[in-house]
Amino acid sequence: GRRVFQQRCAICHTESTPGAKRYGPVLYKELIVVNEDAMRAFITNGSAGKMPGFKYGLEPAEIDAIVEYLKTVSRPVKRNTPDAGNVNVMD
């Protein structure tokens, strides 16, 4: 699951460099555990906005693996950057 997430999801759901724009929300276990079925559907079908659907690019087992991996990811710690005027880099 981690490998597939890194290959297919990390580009939008993680910061490539501190302060870089992130296109999707940060994903972590507290968001996933109560919404597993919704998360699978969202990965499969995407949204009308920015999120593409992966029903043609990922097997159902790969989508399940991503969801299982995300259930192990801790919520990121909000951190302040001294040169950014204490801006929350998670937002």
C-alpha positions in Angstrom: 0.0 0.0 0.0 2.8 2.4 0.9 4.5 1.8 -2.5 1.3 2.4 -4.5 0.5 5.5 -2.4 4.0 6.9 -3.1 3.7 6.2 -6.8 0.2 7.4 -7.4 -1.0 9.6 -4.5 2.0 11.3 -2.8 2.4 13.9 -5.6 -0.8 15.6 -4.5 -1.2 14.5 -0.9 2.2 15.2 0.5 4.5 18.3 0.3 7.4 17.7 -2.1 9.4 20.4 -0.4 8.6 22.6 2.7 6.3 25.4 1.7 5.4 23.8 -1.7 1.8 23.8 -2.8 -0.1 20.6 -2.0 -3.1 19.9 -4.3 -4.9 17.4 -2.1 -5.5 17.1 1.6 -3.1 15.4 4.0 -4.4 11.9 4.6 -4.0 10.0 7.9 -5.6 7.2 9.9 -8.2 9.2 11.8 -9.7 10.4 8.5 -9.7 6.9 7.0 -10.8 4.6 9.8 -14.3 6.0 10.0 -14.6 6.5 6.2 -13.0 3.4 4.6 -15.8 2.7 2.1 -16.1 6.3 1.1 -12.3 6.5 0.7 -12.3 3.5 -1.6 -15.1 5.0 -3.7 -13.3 8.3 -3.8 -10.1 6.7 -5.0 -12.0 4.6 -7.5 -14.2 7.3 -9.0 -12.5 10.6 -8.1 -14.4 13.8 -7.7 -15.8 16.6 -9.9 -13.0 18.8 -8.7 -9.3 18.0 -8.8 -9.2 14.3 -7.8 -9.0 11.9 -10.7 -10.5 8.5 -10.5 -8.2 5.5 -10.6 -10.7 2.7 -11.5 -8.9 2.2 -14.8 -5.4 2.7 -13.4 -5.5 0.6 -10.2 -6.7 -2.8 -9.4 -9.3 -3.1 -6.5 -6.6 -4.8 -4.4 -4.2 -1.9 -4.9 -6.9 0.6 -3.8 -7.5 -1.7 -0.7 -3.8 -1.6 0.0 -3.7 2.2 -0.2 -6.6 2.4 2.3 -4.9 -0.2 4.6 -1.6 1.8 4.4 -3.4 5.1 5.2 -4.8 3.5 8.4 -1.2 3.3 9.7 -0.3 6.9 8.9 -0.2 9.2 11.9 -1.6 12.7 11.7 1.2 15.1 10.8 2.4 17.4 13.5 1.8 21.1 12.7 5.1 22.8 12.6 6.1 26.4 12.3 8.8 27.6 10.0 10.9 30.5 11.3 11.3 32.2 7.9 7.6 31.9 7.0 6.3 33.9 9.9 5.0 30.9 11.8 2.8 29.7 8.9 1.2 26.3 9.4 2.7 24.2 6.6 -0.1 21.6 6.7 -2.6 24.1 5.3 
